[in-house]
């Protein structure tokens, strides 16, 4: 099976390359600017024509949540218009599109995990741009799989785990928000799940179309996540520091973030037969790579 990934520098894109390299049944190629620009449909069409994939995966996005509040045009251009261009180019060749979205399409007022059919109500420019991207993808390509994920981390890229390790070398203690709940999700786990889904959708079935939540099984706050990280750091002989809980009001940001962005993954399990590993196991792999293998 041949897979084209749009973008190659993000956490999920890099994880997809790593995962595919371990499988003999998958030939994966990833695109980057200037060869493929999601704002230039002709560049997407040309890349598809050259590589001739069976499935297209689009994890490319504008992900600077706070900066999006002051750059709404750029956020919508990439997350809505670019997503539409990629999905349309795939549709023109009869190809399925697997598109990555976010938990930030919800407002966070629900007390239990969000299911795919729950009402969306994004509170930030980033969330609104990603929701519009979902809708654009579904409108132009009937063979769409929209995967909403959350709190993505990896041994590389910009993410919460790497930030915590960096701050541990600069400070004696940290204050971290303790009233926002979500599901930390390891990018290599996302990649494995996407490849399993790609195998199913490449055959031409449309029964899989729609939105599916793809997130880690454990829910906790940012403060709880930080404490789990430093517990793992200590177990590996690293410098662990104290983490004090604070409220969202104590740490104001430009963008409003949902207080609850936990995602139910029942559909992921029932439709695709995919479940993600426990956070403890995935976080251990991440810290091993960062602390023992010295990855950057």
C-alpha positions as CSV (number, residue, x, y, z in Angstrom):
1,X,0.0,0.0,0.0
2,X,1.2,3.5,-0.9
3,X,0.6,6.4,1.5
4,X,1.3,10.0,0.9
5,X,1.6,12.2,4.1
6,X,1.1,16.0,3.6
7,X,3.8,17.6,5.6
8,X,6.9,16.0,7.2
9,X,8.0,18.2,10.1
10,X,5.2,17.7,12.6
11,X,5.1,15.1,15.4
12,X,2.5,12.9,13.7
13,X,4.2,13.1,10.3
14,X,7.5,12.1,11.7
15,X,5.9,9.3,13.7
16,X,4.2,8.0,10.6
17,X,7.5,7.8,8.8
18,X,9.0,5.9,11.7
19,X,6.1,3.5,11.9
20,X,5.9,2.8,8.1
21,X,9.7,2.2,8.0
22,X,9.1,-0.9,10.2
23,X,6.5,-2.4,7.8
24,X,7.2,-4.1,4.5
25,X,3.6,-3.7,3.3
26,X,3.7,0.1,3.3
27,X,5.5,2.5,1.1
28,X,5.1,6.0,2.6
29,X,6.2,9.3,1.3
30,X,5.9,12.7,2.9
31,X,5.8,16.1,1.3
32,X,7.1,19.4,2.4
33,X,7.2,23.0,1.3
34,X,7.9,24.3,-1.3
35,X,7.2,21.0,-3.2
36,X,3.7,20.8,-1.8
37,X,1.9,23.9,-0.5
38,X,-1.6,23.2,0.9
39,X,-2.5,26.7,-0.3
40,X,-1.6,25.9,-3.9
41,X,-3.9,23.1,-5.1
42,X,-1.8,22.5,-8.3
43,X,1.2,21.5,-6.2
44,X,-0.9,18.9,-4.3
45,X,-2.4,17.5,-7.5
46,X,1.1,17.2,-9.1
47,X,2.5,15.4,-6.1
48,X,-0.5,12.9,-6.1
49,X,0.0,12.3,-9.8
50,X,3.7,11.5,-9.3
51,X,3.5,9.3,-6.3
52,X,0.1,7.6,-7.0
53,X,-0.8,6.8,-3.4
54,X,-3.7,4.5,-2.3
55,X,-4.4,6.8,0.7
56,X,-3.7,10.4,1.6
57,X,-3.0,11.5,5.2
58,X,-3.1,15.1,6.2
59,X,-1.8,16.0,9.6
60,X,-0.5,19.4,8.4
61,X,-2.0,22.3,10.4
62,X,-1.5,25.7,11.9
63,X,-1.2,24.7,15.6
64,X,-0.1,27.9,17.4
65,X,-3.2,28.1,19.5
66,X,-2.6,31.5,21.1
67,X,-0.9,33.1,18.1
68,X,-4.0,32.2,16.0
69,X,-6.0,34.8,18.0
70,X,-3.9,37.5,16.3
71,X,-3.4,35.6,13.0
72,X,-6.9,34.3,12.2
73,X,-6.4,34.7,8.4
74,X,-3.4,32.4,8.4
75,X,-5.0,29.9,10.7
76,X,-8.1,29.6,8.5
77,X,-6.1,29.6,5.3
78,X,-4.1,26.5,6.4
79,X,-6.6,24.7,8.6
80,X,-9.7,25.2,6.5
81,X,-8.7,26.2,3.0
82,X,-5.6,24.0,2.9
83,X,-7.5,21.0,4.3
84,X,-10.2,21.5,1.6
85,X,-7.5,21.6,-1.1
86,X,-5.9,18.3,0.0
87,X,-9.2,16.5,0.4
88,X,-10.5,17.7,-3.0
89,X,-7.3,16.7,-4.8
90,X,-7.6,13.2,-3.3
91,X,-11.3,13.1,-4.2
92,X,-10.5,13.9,-7.8
93,X,-8.5,10.7,-8.0
94,X,-11.0,8.7,-6.0
95,X,-8.7,8.4,-3.0
96,X,-9.6,8.3,0.7
97,X,-8.4,11.2,2.9
98,X,-7.4,10.7,6.6
99,X,-7.5,14.2,8.1
100,X,-6.3,15.1,11.6
101,X,-8.4,17.4,13.8
102,X,-8.6,18.4,17.5
103,X,-10.4,18.3,20.8
104,X,-10.6,22.1,20.7
105,X,-13.7,21.9,18.6
106,X,-15.6,21.5,21.9
107,X,-16.3,24.1,24.5
108,X,-15.4,21.9,27.4
109,X,-18.6,22.4,29.4
110,X,-19.6,18.7,29.3
111,X,-18.8,16.8,32.4
112,X,-18.2,13.4,30.7
113,X,-15.9,12.5,27.7
114,X,-17.1,13.9,24.4
115,X,-18.4,11.5,21.8
116,X,-18.3,12.2,18.1
117,X,-21.9,13.2,17.9
118,X,-21.8,15.8,20.7
119,X,-22.4,19.4,19.8
120,X,-19.3,21.3,18.8
121,X,-18.7,24.9,20.0
122,X,-15.1,25.9,19.7
123,X,-14.0,28.9,21.8
124,X,-10.8,29.8,20.0
125,X,-9.7,30.8,16.5
126,X,-7.7,27.7,16.3
127,X,-10.7,25.5,17.3
128,X,-13.0,27.3,14.8
129,X,-10.5,27.0,12.0
130,X,-10.0,23.2,12.6
131,X,-13.8,22.7,12.8
132,X,-14.2,24.5,9.5
133,X,-11.5,22.3,8.1
134,X,-13.4,19.2,9.2
135,X,-16.5,20.4,7.4
136,X,-14.6,21.3,4.3
137,X,-13.0,17.9,4.1
138,X,-16.3,16.1,4.6
139,X,-18.0,18.3,2.0
140,X,-15.5,17.7,-0.9
141,X,-14.4,14.0,-0.3
142,X,-17.0,11.3,0.5
143,X,-14.1,8.9,1.4
144,X,-13.1,10.9,4.5
145,X,-11.9,9.9,7.9
146,X,-11.6,12.8,10.3
147,X,-9.6,11.9,13.4
148,X,-9.8,14.2,16.4
149,X,-6.9,13.8,18.8
150,X,-5.7,15.7,21.8
151,X,-2.7,16.7,23.9
152,X,-0.2,15.2,21.5
153,X,3.4,14.6,22.7
154,X,6.5,12.9,21.3
155,X,10.3,12.6,21.9
156,X,10.6,15.3,19.2
157,X,8.9,18.5,18.2
158,X,7.2,21.1,20.4
159,X,5.1,19.5,23.1
160,X,4.3,19.5,26.8
161,X,6.7,16.7,27.8
162,X,9.7,18.4,26.2
163,X,8.7,21.7,27.7
164,X,8.5,20.2,31.2
165,X,12.0,18.6,30.8
166,X,13.4,21.9,29.6
167,X,11.9,23.9,32.5
168,X,13.1,21.3,35.0
169,X,16.6,22.4,34.1
170,X,15.8,26.0,34.6
171,X,13.6,26.1,37.7
172,X,13.2,24.6,41.2
173,X,9.4,24.2,41.0
174,X,6.6,24.8,38.5
175,X,3.0,25.9,38.7
176,X,0.8,24.1,36.2
177,X,-3.0,24.4,35.5
178,X,-5.0,21.8,37.4
179,X,-8.6,22.5,36.1
180,X,-8.3,21.5,32.5
181,X,-8.8,17.8,31.8
182,X,-7.7,16.0,28.7
183,X,-6.2,12.8,27.3
184,X,-2.5,12.9,26.6
185,X,-1.8,11.1,23.3
186,X,1.6,9.8,22.2
187,X,2.3,10.6,18.5
188,X,3.8,7.2,17.7
189,X,0.6,5.6,19.0
190,X,-1.4,7.9,16.7
191,X,0.8,6.8,13.8
192,X,0.2,3.1,14.5
193,X,-3.5,3.7,14.7
194,X,-3.6,5.7,11.5
195,X,-1.7,3.0,9.6
196,X,-4.2,0.4,10.8
197,X,-7.1,2.6,9.7
198,X,-5.4,3.3,6.4
199,X,-5.2,-0.4,5.6
200,X,-9.0,-0.7,6.2
201,X,-10.0,2.4,4.1
202,X,-7.7,1.7,1.2
203,X,-10.0,-1.0,-0.1
204,X,-12.7,1.4,-1.1
205,X,-15.2,1.0,1.7
206,X,-17.2,4.1,2.6
207,X,-18.7,2.7,5.8
208,X,-15.8,4.1,7.7
209,X,-16.5,7.7,6.7
210,X,-17.1,10.3,9.4
211,X,-15.5,11.6,12.5
212,X,-13.7,9.3,14.9
213,X,-11.9,10.2,18.1
214,X,-8.3,9.0,18.5
215,X,-6.8,9.8,21.9
216,X,-5.1,8.2,24.8
217,X,-7.2,6.2,27.3
218,X,-6.1,8.1,30.4
219,X,-7.6,11.4,31.4
220,X,-5.9,13.9,33.8
221,X,-5.1,17.5,34.2
222,X,-2.0,19.3,32.9
223,X,-0.8,19.4,36.5
224,X,-1.4,15.6,36.8
225,X,0.4,15.1,33.5
226,X,3.4,17.1,34.6
227,X,3.6,15.1,37.9
228,X,3.5,11.9,35.9
229,X,6.3,13.2,33.7
230,X,8.5,14.1,36.6
231,X,7.8,10.8,38.3
232,X,9.1,9.1,35.2
233,X,12.1,11.4,35.1
234,X,13.0,10.5,38.7
235,X,12.7,6.8,37.9
236,X,15.4,7.3,35.2
237,X,17.7,9.2,37.5
238,X,16.8,12.7,36.2
239,X,16.1,15.9,38.0
240,X,12.5,15.9,39.3
241,X,11.0,19.2,40.6
242,X,7.8,20.0,42.6
243,X,4.7,20.9,40.6
244,X,2.1,23.2,42.2
245,X,-1.5,23.2,41.0
246,X,-3.0,26.5,39.8
247,X,-6.3,27.4,38.1
248,X,-6.8,28.6,34.5
249,X,-7.5,32.0,35.9
250,X,-4.1,32.1,37.4
251,X,-2.5,31.5,34.0
252,X,-4.3,33.6,31.4
253,X,-3.8,33.0,27.7
254,X,-4.9,34.7,24.6
255,X,-7.0,31.6,23.5
256,X,-9.7,30.0,25.6
257,X,-9.0,26.4,26.2
258,X,-11.7,23.8,27.1
259,X,-11.9,22.8,30.7
260,X,-12.9,19.3,29.6
261,X,-11.5,18.0,26.3
262,X,-11.6,14.3,27.2
263,X,-12.6,12.2,24.1
264,X,-14.5,9.0,24.1
265,X,-12.8,6.4,21.8
266,X,-15.6,3.8,21.7
267,X,-16.1,4.4,18.0
268,X,-12.4,3.9,17.3
269,X,-12.5,0.5,19.0
270,X,-15.8,-0.7,17.6
271,X,-15.4,0.5,14.0
272,X,-11.6,0.1,13.5
273,X,-10.7,-2.4,16.2
274,X,-8.1,0.0,17.5
275,X,-7.2,0.9,21.1
276,X,-4.3,3.0,22.3
277,X,-1.9,1.9,25.0
278,X,-2.1,3.2,28.6
279,X,-0.4,6.5,29.1
280,X,2.0,5.0,31.6
281,X,3.5,2.7,28.9
282,X,3.6,5.4,26.2
283,X,5.1,8.0,28.4
284,X,7.7,5.5,29.5
285,X,8.7,5.0,25.8
286,X,8.8,8.7,25.3
287,X,11.0,9.4,28.3
288,X,13.3,6.5,27.4
289,X,13.9,8.0,24.0
290,X,14.5,11.5,25.5
291,X,16.6,10.6,28.5
292,X,18.3,7.4,27.7
293,X,18.6,7.6,23.9
294,X,19.2,11.4,24.0
295,X,16.8,12.2,21.1
296,X,16.1,15.7,20.0
